[in-house]
């Protein structure tokens, strides 16, 4: 069974923040590589949402390390849907991470 990824407002906002950081500090190739990685991971999650480890079991939040600086958190919300929660920059203070 295939799942559908739902982009939350927080996921859109944090993805855009990370892209903006890349625009300021890296080249176009780095941005394209990052976006390719995001697409690959989301496609994989839609095929198998349990592919990445559970971060918080009580509400089925999973954690996917995209690269050493950015982690995607997502939640399985139904037998056919996952919510992309946030693209967390690991350089931020972890106490600010709210899921």
Secondary structure, 3 states (H helix, E strand, C coil): CCCEEEECHHHHHHHHHHHHHHHHHCCHHHHHHHHHHHHHHHHHHHHCCCCCCEEEHHHCEEEEEEECCEEEEEEEEECCEEEEEEEEECCCCHHHCCC
